[in-house]
Amino acid sequence: MRLPRPRGRRFLRPPRPLRSPRRVRPPRWLRLPRSRRGRRRALQAVMGLCVLALSPAAWLFTTTGGQLRTDVAVVFGAGLWDGEPSPYLAHRLDTAAGLYHAGRVRVVLVTGDNSRDDYDEPDAMRAYLTEHGVPGDRVVEDYAGFDTWDSCVRARKIFGVDRAVLISQGFHIRRAVALCRAAGVESYGVAATGDAHDVTWYYGAGREVFAAGKAALDALFEPDPHFLGPREPGVARALAATGPEPG
């Protein structure tokens, strides 16, 4: 029996050596100086830029150290979902309702955006609070709280609030307290609870670094809010209806 003849071997070519990737040099302004003196100057410049970037945030922390108890709670708007308070706003309102039921506040001022007929934050906030047991005559609405500074200025100049408990998320509350104090409202903050630390939460926390810069400018130049209008007696009337302040 004849065995099949083995075929000749196939010699594979060795693989070509991989070429090292072409080195891309960074722009000249990104290159580290070669001298020790130049590197020291570059480090000083970076540190200076960091100080400038973080100084507004540091201002927020140094101006919000104290605490103050009072009878008026201010709840800042945080968006609506299909006409209902967003989860963040609902948590703020839950905190305000809890303070009211605990007897720590007597009146709740809800401040938000009502710039369009189909978008009414204050009415949605009021409805939520009344559904959770806060009497309607204890809720006062500010329809022109378009941002934090506007809400603080209007609380002082329009509603006559000179002391307040501010309710917002933890990442926003220091800015709110700093701005309200700059607007003439003695205040301290209560952070809402129940928020999931999701992407939205971290986005809000990161956004505060940049918002602190605008807050510092608002406190320095004290611009007029987008809409001021006449004085509103709602807060004073609601406080009078609750009786004298407990001692």
Rosetta silent file (secondary structure, phi, psi, omega in degrees, C-alpha in Angstrom):
SEQUENCE: MRLPRPRGRRFLRPPRPLRSPRRVRPPRWLRLPRSRRGRRRALQAVMGLCVLALSPAAWLFTTTGGQLRTDVAVVFGAGLWDGEPSPYLAHRLDTAAGLYHAGRVRVVLVTGDNSRDDYDEPDAMRAYLTEHGVPGDRVVEDYAGFDTWDSCVRARKIFGVDRAVLISQGFHIRRAVALCRAAGVESYGVAATGDAHDVTWYYGAGREVFAAGKAALDALFEPDPHFLGPREPGVARALAATGPEPG
SCORE:     score description
SCORE:     0.000 S_00000001
   1 L     0.000  131.488 -175.296    0.000    0.000    0.000 S_00000001
   2 L   -95.363  123.944  179.182    1.377    3.280   -1.068 S_00000001
   3 L   -77.067  146.909  177.869    1.273    6.133    1.407 S_00000001
   4 L   -63.641  143.158 -178.196    0.343    9.559    0.111 S_00000001
   5 L   -74.974  127.132  179.931    3.293   11.726   -0.636 S_00000001
   6 L   -65.630  141.440  178.790    3.701   14.530    1.865 S_00000001
   7 L   -77.738  156.433  178.377    3.394   17.945    0.433 S_00000001
   8 L   -67.560  148.419 -178.858    6.200   20.400    0.630 S_00000001
   9 L   -68.975  145.228  175.174    6.274   22.748    3.558 S_00000001
  10 L  -101.847  123.873  179.484    5.004   26.218    3.193 S_00000001
  11 L   -96.925  118.096  178.733    7.229   28.796    4.680 S_00000001
  12 L   -83.963  142.758  177.254    5.380   31.827    5.966 S_00000001
  13 L   -70.732  139.690  177.539    7.052   35.151    5.855 S_00000001
  14 L   -65.086  143.846 -179.428    7.823   36.545    9.253 S_00000001
  15 L   -61.981  146.075  179.048    5.529   39.411   10.190 S_00000001
  16 L   -69.826  139.699  179.006    6.816   42.856    9.521 S_00000001
  17 L   -62.468  138.609  179.308    7.936   44.693   12.589 S_00000001
  18 L   -68.390  136.124  177.251    5.368   47.210   13.784 S_00000001
  19 L   -80.016  136.309  177.190    6.306   50.757   13.211 S_00000001
  20 L   -66.957  137.249 -178.285    6.326   52.904   16.249 S_00000001
  21 L   -60.025  147.444 -178.928    3.607   55.518   16.057 S_00000001
  22 L   -67.665  129.386 -177.597    4.699   58.895   14.962 S_00000001
  23 L   -75.105  122.631  178.882    5.321   61.109   17.913 S_00000001
  24 L   -98.013  120.697 -179.037    3.060   64.126   17.916 S_00000001
  25 L   -82.811  134.878  178.561    4.586   67.054   19.677 S_00000001
  26 L   -67.883  161.230  177.049    2.204   69.161   21.762 S_00000001
  27 L   -57.096  156.995 -175.698    1.795   72.847   20.965 S_00000001
  28 H   -59.976  -34.809 -176.396    4.550   75.070   22.238 S_00000001
  29 H   -74.606  -11.562  176.841    2.328   76.670   24.864 S_00000001
  30 H   -97.219   -7.930 -177.699    1.650   73.212   26.383 S_00000001
  31 L   -78.220  140.541  177.054    5.309   72.167   26.632 S_00000001
  32 L   -71.984  139.029  176.035    6.988   72.271   29.996 S_00000001
  33 L   -61.897  149.238 -177.940    9.847   74.723   30.220 S_00000001
  34 L   -80.324  -33.547 -177.619   13.240   73.082   30.257 S_00000001
  35 L   -81.605  153.761  178.538   14.799   75.255   32.921 S_00000001
  36 H   -64.683  -37.415  179.259   14.000   74.900   36.600 S_00000001
  37 H   -64.900  -41.225  179.038   13.169   78.573   36.812 S_00000001
  38 H   -65.261  -39.306  178.054   10.719   78.305   33.918 S_00000001
  39 H   -65.530  -37.384  178.234    8.989   75.316   35.486 S_00000001
  40 H   -63.230  -41.836  178.554    8.648   77.187   38.761 S_00000001
  41 H   -65.648  -39.676  178.660    6.983   80.095   36.968 S_00000001
  42 H   -63.455  -40.492  178.137    4.627   77.738   35.120 S_00000001
  43 H   -63.980  -41.126  178.420    3.629   76.107   38.406 S_00000001
  44 H   -63.394  -38.394  179.266    2.967   79.510   39.956 S_00000001
  45 H   -65.904  -42.342  178.545    0.789   80.482   36.972 S_00000001
  46 H   -63.239  -42.352  179.187   -1.270   77.276   37.241 S_00000001
  47 H   -63.933  -37.870  177.590   -1.738   77.809   40.968 S_00000001
  48 H   -64.129  -40.686  177.603   -2.844   81.374   40.329 S_00000001
  49 H   -65.021  -38.595  178.092   -5.429   80.238   37.800 S_00000001
  50 H   -63.868  -40.037  178.811   -6.742   77.652   40.247 S_00000001
  51 H   -63.244  -43.351  178.945   -7.112   80.300   42.941 S_00000001
  52 H   -63.728  -39.029 -177.775   -9.044   82.549   40.567 S_00000001
  53 H   -70.643  -34.718 -175.214  -11.305   79.698   39.485 S_00000001
  54 H   -95.783   -7.788 -177.154  -12.060   78.527   43.020 S_00000001
  55 H   -62.385  -38.668  175.651  -12.282   81.889   44.784 S_00000001
  56 H   -60.898  -40.361  178.361  -16.033   82.300   44.130 S_00000001
  57 H   -65.303  -38.584  177.345  -16.684   78.865   45.640 S_00000001
  58 H   -64.415  -36.153  176.820  -14.506   79.741   48.612 S_00000001
  59 H   -61.359  -39.397  178.757  -16.522   82.949   49.060 S_00000001
  60 H   -61.064  -42.755 -176.623  -19.687   80.862   49.267 S_00000001
  61 H   -70.479  -35.779 -177.921  -18.254   78.710   52.039 S_00000001
  62 H   -76.436  -21.144 -177.904  -16.939   81.617   54.103 S_00000001
  63 L   -98.486    1.047 -176.926  -20.215   83.547   53.959 S_00000001
  64 L  -123.909   29.298 -176.227  -22.542   80.676   54.880 S_00000001
  65 L   -77.125  -33.932 -174.654  -21.016   79.383   58.065 S_00000001
  66 L   -82.865  170.902  178.531  -23.629   80.592   60.550 S_00000001
  67 L  -133.390  153.035 -176.882  -27.160   79.368   61.135 S_00000001
  68 L  -148.398  133.127  175.815  -30.366   81.164   62.004 S_00000001
  69 L   -93.547  144.288  179.141  -33.832   79.944   62.926 S_00000001
  70 L  -157.560 -176.670 -174.197  -36.861   81.777   61.621 S_00000001
  71 L  -105.230   -8.434 -178.058  -40.513   81.337   60.667 S_00000001
  72 E  -109.326  127.226  173.844  -40.423   81.770   56.875 S_00000001
  73 E  -104.583  136.781  176.204  -39.179   79.020   54.589 S_00000001
  74 E  -112.549  122.405  178.438  -38.195   79.836   51.002 S_00000001
  75 E  -110.810  123.366 -178.907  -38.352   76.971   48.501 S_00000001
  76 E   -87.731  141.528  178.379  -36.617   77.533   45.156 S_00000001
  77 L   -64.787  151.681  179.589  -38.080   76.099   41.967 S_00000001
  78 L  -144.933   30.663  173.808  -36.355   73.134   40.324 S_00000001
  79 L    94.107  154.718  178.365  -38.408   72.351   37.222 S_00000001
  80 E  -119.280  147.866  172.807  -41.660   70.608   36.357 S_00000001
  81 E  -118.318  110.030 -178.270  -42.317   67.256   34.708 S_00000001
  82 L    53.666   42.202  177.317  -45.653   67.283   32.843 S_00000001
  83 L    82.522   -4.614  179.377  -46.890   70.064   35.094 S_00000001
  84 E  -108.033  154.490  178.200  -45.851   68.280   38.299 S_00000001
  85 E   -57.700  136.644  174.783  -42.808   69.044   40.483 S_00000001
  86 L   -63.243  164.603  179.158  -39.670   67.249   39.343 S_00000001
  87 H   -55.100  -40.727  178.926  -38.184   64.729   41.800 S_00000001
  88 H   -63.820  -43.552  179.958  -35.653   67.312   43.026 S_00000001
  89 H   -66.969  -38.384  177.714  -38.373   69.900   43.539 S_00000001
  90 H   -60.903  -38.730  178.285  -40.614   67.356   45.259 S_00000001
  91 H   -66.813  -36.356  175.435  -37.845   66.607   47.743 S_00000001
  92 H   -63.317  -43.744 -178.932  -37.487   70.311   48.487 S_00000001
  93 H   -69.222  -35.560  175.050  -41.216   70.589   49.081 S_00000001
  94 H   -60.326  -40.985  178.822  -41.229   67.466   51.255 S_00000001
  95 H   -64.915  -42.226  178.475  -38.576   69.107   53.417 S_00000001
  96 H   -63.892  -41.920  178.218  -40.612   72.315   53.668 S_00000001
  97 H   -63.315  -39.101  177.735  -43.731   70.376   54.616 S_00000001
  98 H   -63.373  -41.580  177.619  -41.768   68.519   57.272 S_00000001
  99 H   -64.464  -39.161  179.068  -40.493   71.776   58.771 S_00000001
 100 H   -64.503  -48.471 -177.821  -44.014   73.177   58.807 S_00000001
 101 H   -66.955  -25.307  176.975  -45.519   70.142   60.510 S_00000001
 102 L   -82.563   -3.270  179.317  -42.665   70.165   63.036 S_00000001
 103 L    79.418   14.370 -178.574  -43.519   73.756   63.930 S_00000001
 104 L   -86.507  -22.163  174.843  -40.192   75.143   62.780 S_00000001
 105 L  -134.525  152.567  179.727  -41.704   77.413   60.111 S_00000001
 106 L  -110.629  -22.497 -178.015  -45.107   79.068   59.896 S_00000001
 107 E  -137.403  142.275  177.328  -45.133   80.282   56.272 S_00000001
 108 E  -117.528  121.618  174.778  -43.661   78.841   53.084 S_00000001
 109 E   -98.761  114.703  178.608  -42.680   81.182   50.230 S_00000001
 110 E   -99.864  126.285 -174.903  -42.452   79.222   46.976 S_00000001
 111 E  -126.133  126.545 -177.269  -40.475   81.021   44.296 S_00000001
 112 L  -162.833 -165.711 -172.134  -40.178   79.879   40.692 S_00000001
 113 E   -96.833  127.015  171.665  -40.688   80.527   37.019 S_00000001
 114 L  -136.519   44.739 -176.773  -44.051   81.522   35.532 S_00000001
 115 L   -76.399  -14.479  178.528  -42.773   83.299   32.418 S_00000001
 116 E  -126.184  154.293  179.589  -45.132   81.291   30.166 S_00000001
 117 L   -64.999  -30.500 -176.627  -48.818   80.498   30.434 S_00000001
 118 L   -94.526   11.953 -179.152  -48.117   76.771   30.096 S_00000001
 119 E  -141.116  110.320 -173.312  -45.367   76.700   32.746 S_00000001
 120 L  -136.779   89.202  179.154  -46.230   77.600   36.331 S_00000001
 121 H   -64.820  -49.192 -175.192  -43.804   76.429   38.988 S_00000001
 122 H   -59.099  -42.131  179.392  -45.296   78.345   41.960 S_00000001
 123 H   -64.290  -40.066  177.778  -48.842   77.000   41.441 S_00000001
 124 H   -65.164  -37.706  178.790  -47.522   73.441   41.104 S_00000001
 125 H   -67.873  -41.417  178.452  -45.460   73.904   44.264 S_00000001
 126 H   -62.923  -45.048  179.846  -48.434   75.282   46.170 S_00000001
 127 H   -61.088  -39.792  179.849  -50.650   72.386   45.058 S_00000001
 128 H   -64.212  -43.711 -179.023  -48.018   69.871   46.161 S_00000001
 129 H   -65.529  -42.609  179.814  -47.706   71.436   49.607 S_00000001
 130 H   -65.494  -34.704  175.805  -51.450   71.574   50.181 S_00000001
 131 H   -65.082  -22.623 -179.432  -51.708   67.914   49.157 S_00000001
 132 L  -105.473   25.895  167.342  -49.145   67.191   51.874 S_00000001
 133 L    91.922    4.070  177.347  -51.020   68.942   54.626 S_00000001
 134 L   -88.762  123.298 -179.072  -49.758   72.525   54.502 S_00000001
 135 L   -59.250  142.468 -177.716  -52.737   74.927   54.605 S_00000001
 136 H   -60.796  -31.884 -179.413  -53.128   77.007   51.471 S_00000001
 137 H   -78.114    0.178  174.869  -53.173   80.272   53.421 S_00000001
 138 H  -101.626    0.779 -178.898  -49.685   79.438   54.735 S_00000001
 139 E  -111.911  124.400  179.652  -48.219   79.216   51.222 S_00000001
 140 E  -114.816  136.782 -174.378  -47.205   82.423   49.419 S_00000001
 141 E  -107.915  134.534  171.341  -46.269   82.376   45.739 S_00000001
 142 E  -113.990  112.336 -173.768  -43.562   84.348   43.952 S_00000001
 143 L   -88.704    0.656 -176.497  -44.133   84.057   40.209 S_00000001
 144 E  -124.818   33.424  175.013  -40.943   85.845   39.107 S_00000001
 145 L   -86.666   73.885 -172.332  -38.194   83.818   40.765 S_00000001
 146 L   -75.242  -25.052  172.328  -36.340   83.289   37.506 S_00000001
 147 L  -152.162  179.650 -173.402  -33.013   82.516   39.178 S_00000001
 148 H   -62.894  -42.885 -179.045  -31.550   82.376   42.684 S_00000001
 149 H   -64.204  -44.970  178.574  -30.555   86.031   42.813 S_00000001
 150 H   -58.637  -43.744 -179.396  -33.979   87.196   41.619 S_00000001
 151 H   -61.952  -41.536 -178.944  -35.688   85.035   44.233 S_00000001
 152 H   -67.518  -45.735 -179.332  -33.521   86.430   47.028 S_00000001
 153 H   -64.062  -42.707 -179.025  -33.956   90.072   46.008 S_00000001
 154 H   -68.827  -35.196  176.720  -37.699   89.700   45.572 S_00000001
 155 H   -58.758  -38.001 -178.654  -38.039   87.922   48.918 S_00000001
 156 H   -81.086  -51.155 -170.475  -36.519   90.987   50.567 S_00000001
 157 H   -84.261  -31.123 -176.348  -37.850   93.880   48.485 S_00000001
 158 L   -96.326  -43.311 -174.923  -41.242   92.551   47.375 S_00000001
 159 L  -102.233   -1.684  175.302  -42.324   90.242   50.175 S_00000001
 160 L    68.515   25.671  179.674  -40.529   91.973   53.051 S_00000001
 161 L   -85.372  119.596  177.057  -38.680   88.843   54.202 S_00000001
 162 L  -110.867   -9.677  174.767  -35.624   89.755   56.240 S_00000001
 163 E  -141.579  136.941 -175.606  -35.025   86.316   57.831 S_00000001
 164 E  -156.774  152.810  166.535  -35.623   82.953   56.179 S_00000001
 165 E   -95.561  125.286 -178.302  -34.885   79.258   56.086 S_00000001
 166 E  -101.846  135.333 -177.231  -33.796   78.350   52.555 S_00000001
 167 E  -122.031  123.624  178.411  -34.552   74.885   51.180 S_00000001
 168 E  -162.609 -176.517  174.560  -32.719   73.398   48.218 S_00000001
 169 L   -70.617  157.055 -177.166  -30.370   70.564   47.312 S_00000001
 170 H   -58.865  -35.996 -178.186  -27.114   70.387   49.232 S_00000001
 171 H   -72.720  -15.529 -177.240  -24.995   71.371   46.237 S_00000001
 172 H  -106.662  -18.501 -167.181  -27.068   74.555   45.729 S_00000001
 173 H   -66.879  -35.239 -179.259  -27.892   75.627   49.255 S_00000001
 174 H   -65.953  -40.357  177.809  -24.642   77.463   50.037 S_00000001
 175 H   -64.168  -40.663  179.425  -24.988   79.629   46.949 S_00000001
 176 H   -63.040  -44.070  179.769  -28.597   80.379   47.865 S_00000001
 177 H   -64.358  -43.947 -179.432  -27.653   81.373   51.419 S_00000001
 178 H   -61.962  -42.862 -178.655  -24.773   83.556   50.233 S_00000001
 179 H   -70.058  -40.786  179.085  -26.931   85.368   47.681 S_00000001
 180 H   -65.470  -37.556  176.229  -29.846   85.897   50.061 S_00000001
 181 H   -64.925  -39.170  177.271  -27.502   87.326   52.672 S_00000001
 182 H   -65.053  -29.248  179.294  -26.056   89.629   50.024 S_00000001
 183 L   -84.436   -1.128  177.173  -29.631   90.697   49.202 S_00000001
 184 L    98.753   14.225  179.404  -30.297   91.555   52.848 S_00000001
 185 L  -107.384  113.857  173.513  -32.020   88.375   54.019 S_00000001
 186 E   -68.254  127.300 -170.335  -30.558   86.752   57.130 S_00000001
 187 E  -156.429  157.774  167.286  -30.790   83.088   56.319 S_00000001
 188 E  -138.962  162.280 -171.617  -29.515   79.599   56.751 S_00000001
 189 E  -107.452  148.061  171.638  -29.999   76.581   54.562 S_00000001
 190 E  -122.226  121.016 -177.975  -31.671   73.220   54.964 S_00000001
 191 E   -82.459  132.783  175.811  -30.659   70.619   52.392 S_00000001
 192 L   -66.820  148.356  179.783  -33.422   68.475   50.919 S_00000001
 193 L  -114.557  166.846  176.589  -33.028   64.749   51.405 S_00000001
 194 L    98.556   -1.628 -178.179  -33.961   61.727   49.343 S_00000001
 195 L   -77.223  137.903  171.324  -32.037   62.558   46.171 S_00000001
 196 L   -80.012  135.103  179.293  -30.305   59.753   44.309 S_00000001
 197 L   -81.251   72.395 -178.346  -26.688   60.591   43.547 S_00000001
 198 L  -100.378 -165.591 -178.071  -27.152   59.983   39.844 S_00000001
 199 H   -62.043  -39.353 -179.523  -25.811   61.725   36.754 S_00000001
 200 H   -63.640  -39.540  179.805  -28.197   64.656   37.251 S_00000001
 201 H   -64.219  -46.192 -179.284  -27.028   65.142   40.814 S_00000001
 202 H   -68.351  -32.462  175.139  -23.355   65.166   39.857 S_00000001
 203 H   -63.290  -44.744  178.457  -24.106   67.509   36.969 S_00000001
 204 H   -62.755  -39.473  179.226  -25.776   69.932   39.376 S_00000001
 205 H   -65.901  -41.692  178.783  -22.874   69.682   41.784 S_00000001
 206 H   -68.102  -34.350 -179.436  -20.343   70.355   39.025 S_00000001
 207 H   -64.038  -27.789 -177.589  -22.396   73.228   37.670 S_00000001
 208 H   -64.259  -27.919  178.525  -22.124   75.014   41.006 S_00000001
 209 H   -60.738  -40.814  179.667  -18.414   75.645   40.457 S_00000001
 210 H   -81.397  -34.641  179.118  -19.278   77.856   37.478 S_00000001
 211 H   -66.154  -26.029  178.933  -22.476   79.255   39.018 S_00000001
 212 H   -62.363  -32.238  177.633  -20.435   80.509   41.949 S_00000001
 213 H   -64.169  -45.500  177.139  -18.744   82.989   39.620 S_00000001
 214 H   -64.357  -38.271  179.497  -22.066   84.523   38.585 S_00000001
 215 H   -61.925  -41.490  178.942  -23.167   84.536   42.215 S_00000001
 216 H   -63.372  -39.655  177.697  -20.096   86.511   43.222 S_00000001
 217 H   -66.742  -40.783  177.954  -20.797   89.067   40.485 S_00000001
 218 H   -61.403  -43.925 -179.793  -24.461   89.343   41.535 S_00000001
 219 H   -67.078  -31.632 -177.964  -23.461   89.934   45.148 S_00000001
 220 H   -76.677  -46.589 -174.186  -20.862   92.510   44.106 S_00000001
 221 H   -97.338  -15.001  177.252  -22.903   94.564   41.627 S_00000001
 222 L    48.913   61.936  179.450  -26.409   93.813   42.996 S_00000001
 223 L   -70.122  155.597  175.110  -28.279   93.953   39.666 S_00000001
 224 L   -69.382  145.954  175.894  -32.039   94.441   39.612 S_00000001
 225 L   -65.469  167.825 -179.291  -34.028   91.237   39.082 S_00000001
 226 L   -59.571  -34.948  178.025  -35.666   90.584   35.729 S_00000001
 227 L  -143.444  126.397 -179.001  -38.979   91.718   37.180 S_00000001
 228 L  -103.263  -68.281  176.038  -39.435   93.620   40.421 S_00000001
 229 L    79.166 -176.748 -177.195  -42.961   94.993   40.578 S_00000001
 230 L   -78.190  165.442  178.113  -44.916   96.336   43.561 S_00000001
 231 L   -67.654  147.217 -179.901  -44.646   95.068   47.122 S_00000001
 232 L  -117.552  128.114 -177.978  -46.703   92.021   48.060 S_00000001
 233 L   -89.226   11.830 -172.221  -48.205   91.694   51.563 S_00000001
 234 H   -58.985  -45.692 -177.891  -48.697   87.929   51.296 S_00000001
 235 H   -66.541  -46.832  179.788  -45.987   86.865   53.736 S_00000001
 236 H   -61.315  -40.213 -179.783  -46.870   89.483   56.352 S_00000001
 237 H   -66.239  -41.322 -179.903  -50.561   88.606   56.072 S_00000001
 238 H   -66.980  -39.836  177.860  -49.878   84.885   56.428 S_00000001
 239 H   -65.537  -40.330  178.884  -47.660   85.423   59.469 S_00000001
 240 H   -63.911  -35.174 -178.482  -50.285   87.621   61.100 S_00000001
 241 H   -70.467  -22.509 -178.887  -52.930   84.945   60.521 S_00000001
 242 L   -83.168   -8.671 -178.617  -50.816   82.347   62.366 S_00000001
 243 L    94.963 -177.628 -178.313  -50.741   84.408   65.544 S_00000001
 244 L   -66.994  152.056  178.960  -47.740   85.686   67.510 S_00000001
 245 L   -65.889  131.491  179.520  -44.351   84.068   67.048 S_00000001
 246 L   -65.686  142.550 -178.708  -43.743   81.366   69.663 S_00000001
 247 L   -80.845    0.000    0.000  -41.072   82.235   72.148 S_00000001
